[in-house]
Amino acid sequence: MELRGASQHRWHYGDDGGNLGGTGRTLDAVDGRMPLEPGVLAGGGVAVVDDSRSFLFETDGWIGVRSEESRDLYVFAYGHDFEHALRAFYLVSGQPSLLPRWALGNWWSRYHRYTDAAYIELMDRFTAEGLPFSVAVIDMDWHEVESVPARFGSGWTGYSWNPALIPNPVEFLGALHRRGLHVTLNLHPADGVRAFEVPYPEMARAMGVDPDTQAPIAFDPVDRTFLQAYFEVLHRPIEEQGVDFWWIDWQQGRSSRIPGVDPLWVLNHFHHLDSARAGGAGMTFSRYAGPGSHRYAVGFSGDAVISWASLAFQPEFTATAANVGYGWWSHDIGGHIDGVRDDDLATRWVQFGTFSPIMRLHSASNTFIRKEPWMFPPEPRAAMHDALRFRHRLVPYLHTMNHRAAAGTPLVRPMYHLEQDRAEAYAVPNQYAFGSELIVAPVVAPRDPTTLLGAADAWLPPGLWTDIFTGVSYTGDRSVRLHRPLQSIPVLLRAGGILPLDASTELIAGENPATIEVLVAPGAPGSFTLIEDGDQPGDGICETELSWHQDASRFNIGPARGDTRLVPARREWRITFLASADGELGDPESAPDRFTVVLQVESHRGAELSLPRRPERSGAHRTALRQVIQGAQTPNASKPALWSALNTGSVEEQLDVLGSMDLPAALRDALIELVESRLE
């Protein structure tokens, strides 16, 4: 096979082709990097997925078995046209799941023996702190564990509520729902159903077993009768009490009674189908079983080790999953097991979680491993508060990207998906595109002791890029080391980029907000179609076109189109430009690196905002320069001269001064970043 074009290459069967990697089944106990399974993209232009060992689905939807001699190879020969390669993959394997809107907010999870009262008290504390959560994860102690009689073995598997902790499940689940939370329960099904379980008698009868014998019902997902009873007897009654979806935590290998049939595949597939039985896309939370797992909503990456090495691998692991179409990883944000306490590490992990597919805090059953922000000193606590609140604010953007992902473009993608033929894009594995508008470079290493700044190496594609937190703009088509204090990580909005955020006082991720703030990065024209929907089967979607016209200095909010009953009839829109602020263009009380104009808009009409002149790049780099010098742990006597030198002369002259001064390397690098941000 011979490829033409940018990645001209002759390929033969058996060639590796420079596969760019996909993802892996689990990060359980992985402390650092791990090998990745192959994806459908390759630097050499040809990727092969060997599906010969997987089972089949029969025409009636049940499990089939391959002949031992069969080979099932999928060849993706798209050169560097990665977008079309993924489209082809989805054509043969199915489209990704569309997640419910509420799944995109903050999830609380902790392996802990919560009582119902303690859990509700915790949720109320989050609300009092102004920290919005949308999903309540309840780990395995929701069911009988330590109270299981010894003759039945461990309490790892369970289907009976623990009355000592949660005596009234319906009341408990209702209380969580009234607080705007959706609930998932942890599930380890491998031990089957034993006689101490409340549903055992009905399950035994369904399987043709006399309940009086107390004979255990083995877990056998490849038995149709068992699988039907598994859902109808064990799970649906608990769902009727108020459980919204299941966390399927399968850890018992790839073998079942039928050779070649992985129980995890069976669980993922049929749980997802059952969750969608009443209509809608369905919702599951489970482990990755291999290519095609993108059909099954959210992935659980396993028990993360608490270490910088673990954090440093997660951005790459998350981004490369797009190479096999797997877009909704949920990690143990903050880490789950082992490690040492490191407040900077915990903070950086939460910030990465904010810009991850799913933001789920989690920790082990250890009273000293905690993720509640108030368990940390003031600086990390404030940074965690900001990150959790911003995740909630991102939901309008994330849900639009959710619809985009269901159509075939994952939320998180490696940089080489944007610039396939630039070598620099392959050299920044921890930097990624976050939807259509943003690139993110998480900080995954400790702060420098001199500058107190963390750093991330990035490559900026051509164009102008503005940090949404600092307001500093950077000219692209170059590599740069980005430095940030503990308060934020580098998150850059493209020129012409439009970022819709929830600005409502209501902290419910599942609702379309009454007030929306839109961040606009001037410098180029741009448009963004905001997509909103409802949470009931049969609800349509509502689209609002947002556009920035650079030459005319005009911002347009188009009329709502589609199922307009899903959005408020009248909305407040806050249009915030990441540009120099003054009284002529907007609110004079705005920060110096941005200004805001507030509009009251009838949704069916839309609105137009015309500025008297074109916004200009802000001088945010000067503020940042002063902050870097102010915070540097260096002699005070040298700082005035340094500040003075950075306020005179051209960029080249300032760089010469920095090169000639006796400065710590980390401090010099941080200042160079900001001086060079002035480059056109």
Phi and psi in degrees as a GROMACS rama.xvg file:
@    title "Ramachandran Plot"
@    xaxis  label "Phi"
@    yaxis  label "Psi"
@TYPE xy
-121.271  127.247  GLU-2
-96.0556  149.001  LEU-3
-115.682  160.843  ARG-4
99.0863  -151.746  GLY-5
-59.7601  -30.1098  ALA-6
-116.056  44.2335  SER-7
-53.2461  128.864  GLN-8
-167.073  140.256  HIS-9
-98.0974  127.495  ARG-10
-120.591  140.615  TRP-11
-124.138  151.094  HIS-12
-55.1026  131.713  TYR-13
101.59  -17.2888  GLY-14
-68.0181  142.162  ASP-15
-69.0983  -38.4758  ASP-16
74.9591  7.10726  GLY-17
68.7544  44.848  GLY-18
-54.947  133.492  ASN-19
-85.1143  1.99139  LEU-20
84.6491  153.285  GLY-21
-116.771  -103.29  GLY-22
-145.619  -161.044  THR-23
-143.312  166.476  GLY-24
-69.4306  -38.9334  ARG-25
-159.524  152.17  THR-26
-102.774  14.6318  LEU-27
-50.1252  121.349  ASP-28
61.2916  15.313  ALA-29
-85.1452  120.473  VAL-30
-113.327  82.8668  ASP-31
119.172  -145.299  GLY-32
-80.4144  160.432  ARG-33
-145.419  156.745  MET-34
-63.6872  145.306  PRO-35
-101.628  143.639  LEU-36
-70.6959  158.627  GLU-37
-65.204  151.926  PRO-38
-111.043  -163.448  GLY-39
-106.319  10.9689  VAL-40
-119.327  147.235  LEU-41
-146.204  141.643  ALA-42
-61.4322  -32.3401  GLY-43
-81.7091  -4.32547  GLY-44
99.293  -12.4648  GLY-45
-130.546  124.559  VAL-46
-122.051  144.52  ALA-47
-124.198  130.486  VAL-48
-108.799  119.347  VAL-49
-94.5557  106.727  ASP-50
-104.621  21.6485  ASP-51
-67.3687  -24.6008  SER-52
-96.2969  -3.43531  ARG-53
-82.6824  158.975  SER-54
-79.6376  176.818  PHE-55
-116.688  159.903  LEU-56
-101.976  132.176  PHE-57
-76.8212  172.297  GLU-58
-64.7269  -23.8297  THR-59
-88.1466  4.7074  ASP-60
92.6957  -5.11599  GLY-61
-90.0635  178.487  TRP-62
-81.0702  133.818  ILE-63
-118.386  166.544  GLY-64
-121.378  138.838  VAL-65
-80.0753  158.987  ARG-66
-75.9543  147.678  SER-67
-63.6196  -24.6228  GLU-68
-87.1949  -8.30698  GLU-69
-72.3808  143.886  SER-70
-119.31  136.103  ARG-71
-131.235  92.9337  ASP-72
-112.305  137.791  LEU-73
-116.861  121.106  TYR-74
-107.177  123.043  VAL-75
-110.745  96.2593  PHE-76
-108.094  73.2807  ALA-77
-114.549  13.824  TYR-78
58.0827  -131.779  GLY-79
-100.073  17.672  HIS-80
-84.7011  73.9915  ASP-81
-64.5062  -34.5142  PHE-82
-60.3568  -46.0583  GLU-83
-71.2457  -30.6284  HIS-84
-61.9415  -43.2527  ALA-85
-67.7067  -38.2787  LEU-86
-60.0962  -42.1607  ARG-87
-63.5163  -40.7747  ALA-88
-60.5194  -44.5356  PHE-89
-66.2266  -32.2348  TYR-90
-62.9138  -36.5089  LEU-91
-91.3028  -17.0098  VAL-92
-118.265  -8.23437  SER-93
102.192  155.546  GLY-94
-78.1727  154.88  GLN-95
-65.5778  160.361  PRO-96
-69.8549  147.314  SER-97
-93.8265  119.402  LEU-98
-80.4788  152.007  LEU-99
-66.4654  147.805  PRO-100
-54.0698  -40.9487  ARG-101
-65.0905  -19.5129  TRP-102
-70.5761  -11.5018  ALA-103
-92.9562  -2.37032  LEU-104
-85.0337  -157.082  GLY-105
-86.3974  136.641  ASN-106
-108.49  136.341  TRP-107
-103.705  128.776  TRP-108
-145.844  136.648  SER-109
-156.987  133.343  ARG-110
-77.6988  97.8217  TYR-111
-158.382  145.751  HIS-112
-81.9926  75.0852  ARG-113
-74.8753  138.221  TYR-114
-81.3543  163.248  THR-115
-60.2733  -41.5399  ASP-116
-65.0031  -40.67  ALA-117
-66.9059  -37.3294  ALA-118
-66.9922  -45.0804  TYR-119
-63.3218  -40.5484  ILE-120
-60.8668  -40.0074  GLU-121
-64.1584  -44.9592  LEU-122
-61.6585  -38.2173  MET-123
-68.4998  -33.0072  ASP-124
-65.957  -42.2162  ARG-125
-57.6287  -44.7632  PHE-126
-62.2051  -43.5682  THR-127
-62.64  -30.9008  ALA-128
-83.2086  -2.24692  GLU-129
72.8799  30.1254  GLY-130
-109.552  107.252  LEU-131
-81.975  132.467  PRO-132
-125.355  147.051  PHE-133
-120.146  -16.6145  SER-134
-131.303  129.391  VAL-135
-104.554  112.434  ALA-136
-96.2871  127.955  VAL-137
-117.311  113.862  ILE-138
-71.4838  -170.437  ASP-139
-63.5557  -15.3606  MET-140
-76.7863  5.44754  ASP-141
-64.1922  -27.9872  TRP-142
-107.914  172.793  HIS-143
-59.7534  128.667  GLU-144
-128.543  -74.2696  VAL-145
-71.6922  -21.3364  GLU-146
-87.5993  0.991338  SER-147
-67.2132  127.36  VAL-148
-56.4575  140.606  PRO-149
-58.1632  -31.1518  ALA-150
-66.9442  -15.4532  ARG-151
-95.129  -2.2301  PHE-152
91.2245  -151.54  GLY-153
-79.0337  168.628  SER-154
-99.7012  23.7458  GLY-155
-61.7489  -41.1615  TRP-156
-101.787  137.947  THR-157
-163.139  149.477  GLY-158
-134.257  12.1848  TYR-159
-119.14  127.132  SER-160
-56.8931  145.76  TRP-161
-84.8418  104.138  ASN-162
-67.2847  -19.6151  PRO-163
-71.2325  -25.9034  ALA-164
-104.335  -40.2483  LEU-165
-132.49  82.1033  ILE-166
-70.8024  -25.5683  PRO-167
-129.983  85.795  ASN-168
-59.6843  -40.5266  PRO-169
-62.0588  -43.4882  VAL-170
-65.881  -41.3787  GLU-171
-63.4626  -49.8129  PHE-172
-65.092  -36.6626  LEU-173
-63.5239  -38.9027  GLY-174
-63.6797  -38.4641  ALA-175
-66.8775  -42.8662  LEU-176
-61.8844  -40.7256  HIS-177
-62.9032  -21.4751  ARG-178
-92.41  11.5274  ARG-179
79.8645  18.4739  GLY-180
-103.809  144.156  LEU-181
-105.337  149.721  HIS-182
-120.628  134.745  VAL-183
-126.276  144.03  THR-184
-112.569  144.18  LEU-185
-74.1822  141.948  ASN-186
-135.942  122.247  LEU-187
-121.537  92.1809  HIS-188
-85.2888  -0.0507475  PRO-189
-62.5081  -28.2678  ALA-190
-85.7891  4.91341  ASP-191
71.2166  -149.227  GLY-192
-124.846  123.605  VAL-193
-113.285  165.981  ARG-194
-66.166  -17.6615  ALA-195
-76.3667  -13.0131  PHE-196
-73.3269  142.882  GLU-197
-58.152  -44.2288  VAL-198
-82.8561  6.89728  PRO-199
-57.1594  -49.1496  TYR-200
-56.393  -45.0919  PRO-201
-67.2825  -38.7489  GLU-202
-65.9468  -41.4589  MET-203
-61.3506  -45.9471  ALA-204
-61.9831  -40.3292  ARG-205
-61.63  -28.4912  ALA-206
-97.6901  6.82002  MET-207
75.3482  26.2444  GLY-208
-109.881  136.29  VAL-209
-71.2723  117.172  ASP-210
-57.645  -28.006  PRO-211
-67.2437  -20.1266  ASP-212
-75.5222  -18.6353  THR-213
55.5312  25.5572  GLN-214
-68.2634  132.965  ALA-215
-66.4927  146.027  PRO-216
-96.8916  111.397  ILE-217
-70.1304  147.363  ALA-218
-73.8579  117.089  PHE-219
-142.461  81.7535  ASP-220
-69.59  -11.5821  PRO-221
-94.7162  9.33763  VAL-222
-100.854  119.789  ASP-223
-59.9241  -42.1324  ARG-224
-63.7176  -44.9613  THR-225
-60.9982  -47.0289  PHE-226
-64.2241  -36.9874  LEU-227
-64.0894  -45.665  GLN-228
-68.6693  -34.163  ALA-229
-52.3064  -44.8323  TYR-230
-80.796  -48.0168  PHE-231
-70.2422  -34.9228  GLU-232
-96.0142  -41.673  VAL-233
-90.8257  -38.0499  LEU-234
-105.359  -44.8085  HIS-235
-63.0926  -37.6143  ARG-236
-60.3252  -36.0439  PRO-237
-72.166  -36.1616  ILE-238
-62.5074  -38.4128  GLU-239
-63.9312  -24.1893  GLU-240
-75.1417  -19.4774  GLN-241
134.696  4.79081  GLY-242
-77.224  131.791  VAL-243
-90.5246  -34.2457  ASP-244
-163.206  172.198  PHE-245
-115.086  143.301  TRP-246
-98.5125  102.174  TRP-247
-89.2458  103.895  ILE-248
-105.571  65.8216  ASP-249
-78.4214  128.112  TRP-250
-136.056  16.0356  GLN-251
-108.327  32.352  GLN-252
91.3889  -173.256  GLY-253
-111.846  8.65904  ARG-254
-106.326  144.441  SER-255
-136.258  -174.385  SER-256
-64.7021  -24.2798  ARG-257
-101.532  121.208  ILE-258
-55.2092  135.11  PRO-259
86.6413  -4.35831  GLY-260
-102.269  113.23  VAL-261
-82.9665  121.862  ASP-262
-56.2859  -31.5924  PRO-263
-63.1071  -40.613  LEU-264
-59.0965  -46.1202  TRP-265
-63.2426  -45.158  VAL-266
-61.3634  -47.7068  LEU-267
-60.8399  -46.4726  ASN-268
-65.6653  -51.8701  HIS-269
-78.628  -29.2002  PHE-270
-63.1328  -41.3873  HIS-271
-66.6785  -42.9337  HIS-272
-60.348  -42.8321  LEU-273
-66.8081  -34.8278  ASP-274
-68.3959  -20.5682  SER-275
-101.888  12.4599  ALA-276
-64.0846  -26.0588  ARG-277
-93.5078  5.9123  ALA-278
108.859  163.985  GLY-279
89.6463  -179.505  GLY-280
-82.309  -18.3555  ALA-281
85.7556  159.69  GLY-282
-148.424  122.985  MET-283
-137.024  163.745  THR-284
-140.924  106.316  PHE-285
-154.243  -178.781  SER-286
-86.1893  158.918  ARG-287
-76.2491  129.919  TYR-288
-107.847  -9.02468  ALA-289
137.101  178.703  GLY-290
-53.4852  132.56  PRO-291
106.425  -12.3084  GLY-292
-67.245  -13.5585  SER-293
-62.0402  -15.2815  HIS-294
-71.7362  -12.6179  ARG-295
-114.991  47.0218  TYR-296
60.7409  -120.359  ALA-297
-96.6784  136.627  VAL-298
-101.701  137.863  GLY-299
-99.9702  119.484  PHE-300
-86.4705  -3.45758  SER-301
103.723  -176.577  GLY-302
-80.3737  101.052  ASP-303
-76.6898  135.592  ALA-304
-75.3326  139.33  VAL-305
-82.9254  99.2362  ILE-306
-163.412  158.503  SER-307
-63.5752  -36.0408  TRP-308
-63.2625  -38.1761  ALA-309
-65.6525  -47.7355  SER-310
-59.8781  -41.0049  LEU-311
-64.3641  -22.4181  ALA-312
-90.3573  -24.5053  PHE-313
-63.3355  -39.4478  GLN-314
-60.1598  -44.9095  PRO-315
-63.7251  -45.9201  GLU-316
-57.0839  -40.1281  PHE-317
-70.0355  -44.4095  THR-318
-69.5141  -44.684  ALA-319
-67.1845  -18.573  THR-320
-58.8283  -25.897  ALA-321
-62.5305  -23.5678  ALA-322
-69.8874  -10.9496  ASN-323
-125.698  23.2707  VAL-324
72.4165  14.6145  GLY-325
-99.4571  106.123  TYR-326
-108.353  -7.02085  GLY-327
-126.116  58.7912  TRP-328
-68.4393  140.306  TRP-329
-119.611  115.391  SER-330
-98.6004  161.568  HIS-331
-74.9874  89.7444  ASP-332
-69.3239  126.676  ILE-333
95.8155  -11.5543  GLY-334
87.0057  155.238  GLY-335
-113.624  -44.1436  HIS-336
-131.197  157.314  ILE-337
60.4463  -152.659  ASP-338
72.4569  -171.993  GLY-339
-127.346  157.492  VAL-340
-67.9706  130.284  ARG-341
-149.001  104.538  ASP-342
-66.4498  -33.0667  ASP-343
-66.5671  -42.135  ASP-344
-60.5034  -47.2244  LEU-345
-59.1063  -40.7703  ALA-346
-67.0605  -46.5563  THR-347
-62.9853  -32.7648  ARG-348
-68.3403  -41.9974  TRP-349
-62.8053  -39.7119  VAL-350
-65.2177  -40.7536  GLN-351
-61.5907  -41.1673  PHE-352
-59.3151  -35.4876  GLY-353
-59.2823  -35.3364  THR-354
-109.676  41.3004  PHE-355
-113.731  166.917  SER-356
-57.5356  -47.8526  PRO-357
-126.18  134.784  ILE-358
-105.329  97.9007  MET-359
-126.985  108.121  ARG-360
-70.305  142.777  LEU-361
-157.739  154.841  HIS-362
-160.02  165.548  SER-363
-78.7364  175.428  ALA-364
-80.8814  72.1714  SER-365
-143.03  117.718  ASN-366
-61.6139  -15.7816  THR-367
-98.6153  -2.92188  PHE-368
-103.424  105.459  ILE-369
-128.68  152.189  ARG-370
-123.445  -2.08467  LYS-371
-64.4624  126.217  GLU-372
-56.6089  -31.8363  PRO-373
-71.6698  -4.02893  TRP-374
-85.5853  2.71562  MET-375
-115.911  159.373  PHE-376
-62.442  168.531  PRO-377
-54.362  -44.8232  PRO-378
-65.5441  -54.106  GLU-379
-65.0914  -33.4873  PRO-380
-60.1491  -46.2818  ARG-381
-63.3589  -41.2711  ALA-382
-65.8082  -39.3618  ALA-383
-65.8274  -42.23  MET-384
-55.5423  -48.4428  HIS-385
-60.8568  -42.1987  ASP-386
-65.8049  -45.0645  ALA-387
-65.5443  -40.2155  LEU-388
-67.3011  -37.8909  ARG-389
-69.7085  -34.2668  PHE-390
-57.1071  -45.2372  ARG-391
-61.6049  -41.3384  HIS-392
-64.7469  -27.3871  ARG-393
-73.9197  -10.7431  LEU-394
-56.4159  -41.8262  VAL-395
-56.9458  -41.1118  PRO-396
-67.4229  -47.0892  TYR-397
-61.9024  -38.4047  LEU-398
-72.6924  -32.4743  HIS-399
-63.6023  -43.4352  THR-400
-67.3294  -27.5321  MET-401
-60.9721  -45.6706  ASN-402
-65.0436  -39.3204  HIS-403
-63.7001  -39.3326  ARG-404
-65.8636  -40.3801  ALA-405
-63.9516  -24.627  ALA-406
-86.4915  -7.86077  ALA-407
128.8  3.81063  GLY-408
-121.417  105.24  THR-409
-59.103  153.33  PRO-410
-61.9032  -49.0985  LEU-411
-106.142  124.845  VAL-412
-138.054  145.682  ARG-413
-60.5842  157.401  PRO-414
-63.029  -27.392  MET-415
-72.126  -9.05942  TYR-416
-69.9155  -27.6774  HIS-417
-86.0742  -39.2501  LEU-418
-131.785  83.4139  GLU-419
-67.7354  -27.3516  GLN-420
-107.039  18.1254  ASP-421
-107.807  120.157  ARG-422
-59.0235  -32.9439  ALA-423
-61.2168  -30.7343  GLU-424
-68.5893  -23.0057  ALA-425
-88.2141  -8.38407  TYR-426
-98.2114  4.8956  ALA-427
-126.078  69.966  VAL-428
-63.4597  -22.9745  PRO-429
-93.5315  1.48434  ASN-430
-101.526  145.48  GLN-431
-153.839  157.805  TYR-432
-78.7099  134.067  ALA-433
-116.601  86.2046  PHE-434
78.1373  -164.943  GLY-435
-81.0233  -17.7606  SER-436
-110.165  -23.9957  GLU-437
-119.677  150.547  LEU-438
-121.869  145.424  ILE-439
-128.226  136.787  VAL-440
-127.829  87.1912  ALA-441
-60.9259  149.944  PRO-442
-88.6471  119.081  VAL-443
-126.91  25.071  VAL-444
-142.098  158.23  ALA-445
-61.9324  158.873  PRO-446
-67.8114  148.613  ARG-447
-71.2361  135.434  ASP-448
-70.6316  -18.5631  PRO-449
-85.2776  -47.7015  THR-450
-90.7679  -18.1146  THR-451
59.8161  27.9475  LEU-452
-115.042  143.181  LEU-453
-89.0057  161.508  GLY-454
-136.328  150.551  ALA-455
-139.393  130.443  ALA-456
-82.589  131.976  ASP-457
-139.079  157.057  ALA-458
-122.446  123.883  TRP-459
-96.9065  122.965  LEU-460
-61.5521  164.521  PRO-461
-53.7475  146.11  PRO-462
117.623  -173.997  GLY-463
-106.536  136.411  LEU-464
-128.668  130.954  TRP-465
-120.113  127.756  THR-466
-70.2606  124.428  ASP-467
-70.7266  -18.1483  ILE-468
-95.2863  -41.6485  PHE-469
-94.6389  -21.9123  THR-470
80.0741  -2.27594  GLY-471
-73.783  134.029  VAL-472
-105.094  146.544  SER-473
-129.764  133.407  TYR-474
-75.8124  133.76  THR-475
-87.0975  -162.592  GLY-476
63.1856  41.6944  ASP-477
-161.133  159.87  ARG-478
-91.1597  146.716  SER-479
-153.286  144.871  VAL-480
-97.4499  120.808  ARG-481
-100.209  130.212  LEU-482
-112.879  137.252  HIS-483
-143.399  143.325  ARG-484
-70.8521  178.84  PRO-485
-64.902  -15.3564  LEU-486
-71.6049  -21.8415  GLN-487
-157.521  170.507  SER-488
-122.32  163.493  ILE-489
-69.1748  119.469  PRO-490
-133.52  111.78  VAL-491
-113.395  132.018  LEU-492
-101.473  128.73  LEU-493
-65.7504  154.901  ARG-494
-60.5311  130.29  ALA-495
83.6515  -0.21562  GLY-496
-70.9945  146.618  GLY-497
-130.122  119.244  ILE-498
-120.221  103.886  LEU-499
-80.3748  135.161  PRO-500
-130.606  148.265  LEU-501
-73.788  121.947  ASP-502
-117.638  15.1101  ALA-503
-75.7935  155.292  SER-504
-79.0275  -17.146  THR-505
-79.1259  129.942  GLU-506
-104.757  54.7213  LEU-507
-120.63  109.131  ILE-508
-65.7379  -26.0546  ALA-509
-79.2867  -3.37612  GLY-510
-108.464  143.573  GLU-511
-72.651  125.093  ASN-512
-73.0793  152.252  PRO-513
-80.733  -22.3042  ALA-514
-128.486  131.557  THR-515
-126.284  131.426  ILE-516
-99.7004  139.321  GLU-517
-120.245  119.242  VAL-518
-86.1084  130.015  LEU-519
-122.055  130.365  VAL-520
-104.25  98.7278  ALA-521
-63.6331  168.777  PRO-522
125.834  -18.2216  GLY-523
-163.502  157.604  ALA-524
-71.1251  158.122  PRO-525
-164.853  161.421  GLY-526
-145.612  158.549  SER-527
-153.903  129.558  PHE-528
-100.66  108.495  THR-529
-74.6886  127.298  LEU-530
-113.458  127.882  ILE-531
-129.908  152.555  GLU-532
-146.584  -173.766  ASP-533
-112.162  179.458  GLY-534
-109.945  13.6366  ASP-535
-111.627  142.714  GLN-536
-54.8551  134.67  PRO-537
96.8462  -15.1024  GLY-538
-65.6963  141.37  ASP-539
-90.3746  -154.484  GLY-540
-125.823  155.858  ILE-541
-123.216  130.754  CYS-542
-116.912  137.933  GLU-543
-128.315  118.931  THR-544
-84.153  124.979  GLU-545
-113.485  135.435  LEU-546
-147.24  142.14  SER-547
-115.451  123.971  TRP-548
-106.318  98.6538  HIS-549
-59.6354  -48.1263  GLN-550
-66.3541  -33.7518  ASP-551
-93.6395  -2.84715  ALA-552
51.8504  49.6709  SER-553
-130.637  137.98  ARG-554
-117.134  131.113  PHE-555
-116.72  135.677  ASN-556
-109.12  109.893  ILE-557
-72.5592  162.276  GLY-558
-65.712  143.522  PRO-559
-63.2615  135.785  ALA-560
-124.545  142.496  ARG-561
103.535  -136.747  GLY-562
-81.9768  79.8282  ASP-563
-71.1996  -13.192  THR-564
-67.9663  -14.1084  ARG-565
-80.1067  -14.7731  LEU-566
-117.518  155.918  VAL-567
-58.2438  141.683  PRO-568
-64.3865  -31.462  ALA-569
-132.759  133.559  ARG-570
-131.226  149.821  ARG-571
-94.5524  127.63  GLU-572
-114.276  127.577  TRP-573
-110.394  108.411  ARG-574
-95.2361  110.629  ILE-575
-109.847  119.667  THR-576
-97.598  128.054  PHE-577
-82.2978  81.5416  LEU-578
-161.083  173.478  ALA-579
-57.9735  135.264  SER-580
-99.2519  137.749  ALA-581
-156.563  167.811  ASP-582
-64.1197  -23.715  GLY-583
-71.6208  -38.1792  GLU-584
-92.1458  -29.9691  LEU-585
-167.929  -162.73  GLY-586
-57.2163  115.765  ASP-587
-66.7998  -12.6905  PRO-588
-86.2357  -3.7914  GLU-589
-63.1809  163.024  SER-590
-64.2805  156.182  ALA-591
-64.4816  -17.646  PRO-592
-99.9085  10.4255  ASP-593
-165.965  159.012  ARG-594
-143.269  155.506  PHE-595
-126.386  138.542  THR-596
-119.781  129.955  VAL-597
-103.417  132.148  VAL-598
-126.637  139.879  LEU-599
-101.095  120.044  GLN-600
-127.711  130.899  VAL-601
-75.5861  120.974  GLU-602
-58.9262  -35.2072  SER-603
-78.0154  -11.1299  HIS-604
-103.149  -36.2391  ARG-605
78.0462  -171.565  GLY-606
-160.388  163.345  ALA-607
-131.046  133.735  GLU-608
-118.622  117.59  LEU-609
-109.627  125.41  SER-610
-90.474  148.875  LEU-611
-67.3796  -19.7946  PRO-612
-159.278  169.376  ARG-613
-73.0461  132.962  ARG-614
-63.6664  147.644  PRO-615
-111.944  155.225  GLU-616
-55.8043  138.361  ARG-617
-78.8284  167.701  SER-618
-95.5029  34.1613  GLY-619
-61.2964  -24.4295  ALA-620
-64.0448  -30.8262  HIS-621
-68.723  -41.534  ARG-622
-60.7469  -43.6879  THR-623
-66.5174  -38.7325  ALA-624
-58.0811  -46.267  LEU-625
-63.9395  -39.1035  ARG-626
-65.3114  -38.0251  GLN-627
-64.6125  -46.5373  VAL-628
-64.6476  -42.7282  ILE-629
-59.593  -43.3941  GLN-630
-84.1434  -11.122  GLY-631
-64.729  134.8  ALA-632
-85.2229  65.5571  GLN-633
-132.326  167.526  THR-634
-56.5981  132.684  PRO-635
-64.7634  -31.7169  ASN-636
-63.2428  -27.4599  ALA-637
-87.0395  -10.9366  SER-638
-71.9702  -40.6458  LYS-639
-58.8878  -42.8795  PRO-640
-65.253  -38.2172  ALA-641
-64.1613  -44.7774  LEU-642
-63.2509  -41.9786  TRP-643
-62.8047  -42.6793  SER-644
-63.916  -29.5134  ALA-645
-88.7053  5.52155  LEU-646
-113.252  7.44166  ASN-647
-135.046  153.288  THR-648
84.2319  176.969  GLY-649
-81.129  174.587  SER-650
-59.1301  -44.5045  VAL-651
-62.5556  -40.4581  GLU-652
-66.8597  -40.1755  GLU-653
-65.4833  -38.6077  GLN-654
-65.3314  -37.2148  LEU-655
-62.8687  -42.6657  ASP-656
-60.6706  -46.0186  VAL-657
-62.5199  -34.8639  LEU-658
-69.7675  -26.4045  GLY-659
-91.5989  -17.6426  SER-660
-83.5487  149.935  MET-661
-84.5497  88.0614  ASP-662
-121.743  148.978  LEU-663
-57.853  143.477  PRO-664
-58.7959  -40.5736  ALA-665
-65.9272  -37.9223  ALA-666
-67.4842  -44.0329  LEU-667
-59.2324  -44.7745  ARG-668
-60.5884  -42.0045  ASP-669
-64.8397  -38.752  ALA-670
-71.8659  -38.2344  LEU-671
-61.2315  -41.9871  ILE-672
-51.6576  -45.959  GLU-673
-76.7192  -36.9782  LEU-674
-63.6395  -44.1912  VAL-675
-70.0682  -16.8178  GLU-676
-64.1252  -16.1984  SER-677
-80.213  -10.1555  ARG-678
-62.6399  138.571  LEU-679
